[in-house]
Amino acid sequence: MADAVRATAFAKTLRAIFLGIALLALSVACAGYLLLSEIRRPAGTDAAPVEFIVEPGDSASVIATRLGAANLVRQPLLFTILVRLRGLDGELQAGRYLLRANMTMSEIIAALQNSRVEEVQVTIIEGSRLEEIAEQLATAGLINVTEQAFLRTARNGAAFQPQHFYLNSLPPGASLEGYLFPDTYRFAVTATVTEVIEIMLDRFDEQYATFERDVTAPRVSVHEIVTMASIVQREAAREDEMPKIAAVFWNRLKPENLAETGGGKLGADPTIQYILGQRGNWWPRLDSLSSDEINGIASPYNTRVNPGLPPGPIASPGLAALRAAARPDESAPYLYFVASCTNPGAHNFAVTFEEFQRFEREYLTCPSR
């Protein structure tokens, strides 16, 4: 009888032990499932990029705390544990990252092991003005660049003079119009306005250095060369004509030609377009305006009425236009040019006003115009 009682008690004890083990295993499994679910569950659903910076020396716990504050992870402690369990505490790299709330912890950990930031490619076209560049950059996917911020910064040329010697010839209050070199760039998605501008100015510096010693335009500053180059860029459709077009404008400023050119007036239509340009049409056609209407436009950029170069560039010239302005065709005696009727993109060049008028009549009556 006693043996039977003991056997029954032992069986109950075994069942209790097995039940406890089963409950413990179930609890562990549930806890594991919940932890795994938490690891796999993003902090949110927002796919918008969020800039996140890891400083040199940041530990996993420091990074986790900041991720939590940025609403990029739900459980900073769990993030820290996961990093350490995977032996990655020293593998999270310093750098600037783009993270998203809809990323899982594992995806964030993987991202933080590669400090290479996403990039966007932007091509700035030769002859673009500041407003066009601002519009293009603001829609390129640069999360820290807005049109307004870019224009506000780019219009303060003096702020960039200490880092770029060629800006020393900027007149007071001048913008960076003309100095943001037109080219194809790859910018970090997180780049700031200042960083973008510095990269473009560095590219200008590199290009200008390739020919600055070959400047033959007499006694002119860098600012005057860039200003002339911007006009040439907007006037010329063909690179091979740029040195000749530059020669026309420099010739019009020579003392011996002032009587012929109304005291050194360039008469460059792109400068008028620069004055009249507005959003949606930065380079309007002038066909509908009479000479009197154009001459009545009060602006220092109106080269129909004001002698000499305008106060500054009207657009960003490319390398060919810069070289043409710096080394105009010295053999070209011309003072005028008119678009050709028979050779699209080319021009007819004239020495006298009478010759210019003849070419102009031909162009105005051109059937293909």
C-alpha positions in Angstrom: 0.0 0.0 0.0 2.8 2.4 1.0 4.6 1.5 -2.2 1.6 2.4 -4.3 1.2 5.7 -2.6 4.9 6.5 -3.1 4.6 5.5 -6.8 1.6 7.7 -7.3 3.4 10.7 -5.6 6.5 10.1 -7.8 4.4 10.1 -10.9 2.7 13.3 -9.9 6.1 14.9 -9.2 7.4 13.8 -12.6 4.3 15.2 -14.3 4.8 18.4 -12.5 8.4 18.6 -13.5 7.6 17.8 -17.1 4.8 20.3 -17.1 7.2 22.9 -15.6 9.7 22.2 -18.3 7.1 22.4 -21.0 5.8 25.7 -19.6 9.4 27.0 -19.4 10.1 25.9 -22.9 6.9 27.4 -24.1 7.7 30.7 -22.3 11.2 30.7 -23.8 9.7 30.0 -27.2 7.1 32.7 -26.8 9.8 35.2 -25.5 12.0 34.2 -28.5 9.1 34.7 -30.9 8.3 38.1 -29.4 11.9 39.2 -29.5 12.3 37.9 -33.1 9.0 39.7 -34.0 10.3 42.9 -32.4 13.6 42.6 -34.2 11.8 42.1 -37.5 9.2 44.8 -36.9 10.2 48.3 -38.2 9.7 51.3 -35.9 7.2 52.7 -38.4 5.8 52.8 -41.9 7.3 56.0 -43.1 9.7 55.5 -46.1 11.0 59.1 -46.0 14.8 59.2 -45.6 16.1 60.5 -42.3 19.7 61.7 -42.0 21.5 59.9 -39.2 25.1 60.6 -38.2 27.4 58.1 -36.4 30.3 60.0 -34.8 33.8 58.3 -34.5 34.0 56.3 -31.2 30.2 55.9 -30.8 29.3 52.7 -29.0 26.4 50.5 -29.9 24.4 51.7 -26.9 25.0 55.4 -27.8 23.9 54.7 -31.4 20.9 52.8 -30.1 19.8 55.7 -27.9 20.0 58.2 -30.7 18.2 55.8 -33.0 15.4 55.6 -30.5 15.3 59.4 -30.2 15.0 59.6 -33.9 12.1 57.1 -33.9 14.1 54.7 -36.0 14.0 51.8 -33.5 11.4 50.9 -30.9 13.6 49.2 -28.4 17.1 50.7 -28.1 18.2 48.2 -25.5 17.2 45.3 -27.8 19.1 46.9 -30.6 22.2 47.1 -28.4 21.9 43.4 -27.4 21.4 42.3 -31.0 24.5 44.2 -32.1 26.6 42.6 -29.3 25.2 39.1 -29.8 26.3 39.4 -33.5 29.7 40.6 -32.4 29.3 43.9 -34.3 29.8 46.5 -31.6 33.1 47.6 -33.2 31.9 47.2 -36.8 29.4 50.1 -36.9 31.2 52.8 -38.9 31.3 56.5 -38.4 29.6 58.4 -41.2 26.4 60.1 -42.5 23.6 57.8 -43.3 20.1 57.9 -44.8 17.8 55.6 -42.7 14.1 55.1 -42.8 11.5 54.3 -40.1 10.3 51.3 -42.2 13.7 49.6 -41.9 14.0 46.6 -39.5 16.8 46.5 -36.9 18.7 44.0 -39.0 18.5 46.3 -42.0 19.7 49.3 -39.9 22.6 47.3 -38.5 23.6 46.3 -42.0 23.3 49.9 -43.3 25.5 51.1 -40.4 28.3 48.7 -41.4 28.7 50.6 -44.8 29.5 54.3 -44.5 29.0 54.9 -48.2 26.1 57.3 -48.5 23.5 57.2 -51.3 24.3 59.5 -54.2 22.4 61.3 -56.8 23.7 62.3 -60.2 23.0 65.8 -61.5 23.9 67.3 -64.8 24.1 71.1 -64.9 23.7 72.3 -68.5 26.1 75.0 -69.9 24.4 78.4 -70.0 22.2 77.7 -66.9 21.5 80.6 -64.6 21.4 80.4 -60.8 17.6 80.0 -60.7 17.7 77.1 -63.1 20.4 75.4 -61.2 18.5 75.9 -57.9 15.3 74.4 -59.5 17.3 71.4 -60.8 19.1 70.7 -57.5 15.9 71.1 -55.4 14.2 68.3 -57.4 17.2 66.0 -57.6 16.6 64.1 -54.4 19.1 66.1 -52.2 17.2 66.0 -48.8 19.0 69.1 -47.4 18.8 71.3 -50.5 15.8 73.6 -51.1 15.5 76.1 -53.9 15.3 79.0 -51.5 18.2 77.9 -49.4 20.4 77.4 -52.4 19.7 80.8 -53.9 20.1 82.5 -50.6 23.5 81.0 -50.1 24.7 81.3 -53.8 23.8 85.0 -53.8 26.4 85.7 -51.1 29.6 85.3 -53.1 31.7 87.0 -50.4 31.2 84.0 -48.1 33.2 81.8 -50.4 36.0 84.1 -51.2 38.5 82.9 -48.6 38.5 79.4 -50.0 38.6 80.3 -53.7 41.2 82.9 -54.9 39.4 83.5 -58.2 36.5 85.0 -56.3 38.6 87.9 -55.1 37.7 89.9 -58.1 34.0 89.7 -57.3 32.5 93.2 -56.8 30.8 93.9 -53.5 27.4 92.2 -53.2 28.0 89.9 -56.1 26.5 86.4 -56.3 28.2 83.2 -57.6 26.4 83.5 -60.9 28.7 82.1 -63.6 31.1 80.3 -61.1 29.1 77.2 -60.5 30.7 75.1 -63.2 28.3 73.2 -65.5 29.1 69.5 -65.4 27.8 66.1 -64.3 28.1 65.7 -60.5 27.5 62.9 -58.0 26.4 64.4 -54.7 25.7 62.6 -51.5 22.0 62.6 -50.9 22.7 64.2 -47.5 24.9 67.0 -48.9 24.2 70.5 -47.6 23.7 73.5 -49.8 27.2 74.8 -48.8 28.8 71.4 -49.6 27.1 71.3 -53.0 28.3 74.8 -53.9 31.8 74.1 -52.7 32.0 71.0 -54.9 30.9 73.1 -57.9 33.3 75.9 -57.1 36.2 73.4 -56.8 35.3 72.1 -60.3 35.4 75.6 -61.6 38.8 76.0 -60.0 40.1 72.8 -61.7 38.9 73.9 -65.1 40.1 77.5 -64.9 43.5 76.3 -63.8 43.9 74.5 -67.2 44.2 77.8 -69.2 44.6 80.7 -66.8 48.2 81.2 -67.9 47.1 81.4 -71.5 44.9 84.5 -71.1 45.4 87.0 -73.9 42.4 89.2 -73.3 44.2 92.5 -72.3 44.2 93.5 -68.6 41.0 91.9 -67.5 40.1 90.3 -64.2 38.8 86.7 -63.7 35.3 88.2 -63.1 35.4 90.0 -66.4 36.5 86.9 -68.3 33.7 84.8 -66.6 31.2 87.6 -67.5 32.3 87.7 -71.1 32.3 83.8 -71.2 28.7 83.7 -70.0 27.5 86.0 -72.8 29.5 84.0 -75.4 27.9 80.8 -74.0 24.4 82.1 -74.5 25.1 83.6 -77.9 27.0 80.7 -79.5 25.4 77.5 -80.8 28.7 76.1 -82.0 31.9 75.8 -80.0 34.0 76.5 -83.1 32.5 80.0 -83.3 33.0 80.9 -79.7 36.5 82.5 -80.1 35.2 84.6 -82.9 32.1 85.8 -81.0 34.3 86.6 -78.0 36.5 88.6 -80.3 33.5 90.6 -81.6 32.6 91.7 -78.0 36.2 92.4 -76.9 36.7 94.4 -80.1 33.6 96.5 -79.4 35.3 97.6 -76.1 38.5 98.7 -77.7 39.1 102.5 -77.7 39.6 102.7 -81.4 36.1 101.2 -82.0 34.1 103.2 -79.5 32.8 105.6 -82.1 31.4 102.7 -84.1 29.9 100.8 -81.1 28.2 103.7 -79.4 30.8 104.1 -76.7 31.5 100.4 -76.3 28.0 98.9 -76.1 27.9 95.2 -76.5 24.3 94.9 -77.7 24.1 91.3 -76.5 20.6 89.9 -76.6 21.2 87.3 -73.8 21.8 90.1 -71.3 18.3 91.4 -72.1 16.9 87.9 -71.7 18.6 87.7 -68.3 16.8 90.8 -67.2 13.4 89.7 -68.4 13.6 86.0 -67.4 11.2 84.6 -64.9 10.1 81.2 -63.6 8.9 79.0 -66.4 10.8 81.0 -69.0 14.2 82.1 -67.9 15.4 83.0 -71.4 12.4 84.6 -73.2 12.5 85.5 -76.9 12.7 89.2 -77.8 10.9 89.1 -81.1 7.8 90.8 -79.8 9.7 93.8 -78.3 10.6 96.8 -80.3 14.1 98.5 -80.2 12.5 101.4 -78.2 11.0 98.9 -75.7 14.3 97.1 -75.2 16.2 100.4 -74.9 13.7 101.5 -72.3 14.5 98.6 -69.9 16.3 100.2 -67.0 18.9 97.7 -65.8 22.7 97.7 -65.6 22.6 94.4 -67.5 21.0 96.2 -70.5 24.0 96.1 -72.9 21.9 97.9 -75.6 22.1 101.1 -73.7 25.0 100.7 -71.1 28.5 100.6 -72.4 31.0 98.0 -71.3 30.4 94.6 -69.7 27.4 94.1 -67.5 28.0 93.9 -63.7 28.5 90.2 -63.7 27.9 86.9 -65.5 24.4 86.0 -66.7 24.9 82.2 -66.6 27.4 79.4 -66.0 29.8 79.2 -69.0 31.4 75.9 -70.0 35.1 75.3 -70.6 34.9 76.2 -74.3 33.3 79.6 -73.6 35.7 80.3 -70.8 38.7 79.6 -73.1 37.2 81.7 -75.9 36.7 84.7 -73.5 40.2 84.3 -72.3 41.8 83.7 -75.7 39.5 85.4 -78.3 40.3 85.0 -82.0 42.9 87.8 -82.4 42.7 87.6 -86.2 39.0 88.5 -86.2 38.4 92.2 -86.9 34.6 91.9 -86.6 32.3 94.2 -84.6 29.0 92.5 -85.5 27.4 89.1 -86.1 24.0 87.9 -87.2 22.5 84.4 -87.3 23.0 82.7 -90.6 19.9 81.9 -92.7 21.6 79.1 -94.8 23.7 77.5 -92.1 21.7 76.8 -89.0 23.6 77.4 -85.7 26.2 79.5 -87.5 26.6 83.3 -87.8 27.7 85.8 -90.4 30.3 88.2 -89.1 30.6 91.9 -90.2 33.1 94.7 -89.7 30.9 97.6 -90.6 27.4 98.5 -89.6 26.3 98.5 -93.3 27.5 95.0 -93.7 25.7 94.0 -90.5 22.5 95.5 -91.8 22.7 93.5 -95.0 23.2 90.2 -93.1 20.3 91.2 -90.8 17.9 91.8 -93.7 18.9 88.4 -95.1 18.1 86.8 -91.8 14.8 88.6 -91.2 13.6 87.5 -94.6 14.8 83.9 -94.3 12.1 81.4 -95.2 13.3 78.9 -92.6 13.4 81.4 -89.8 
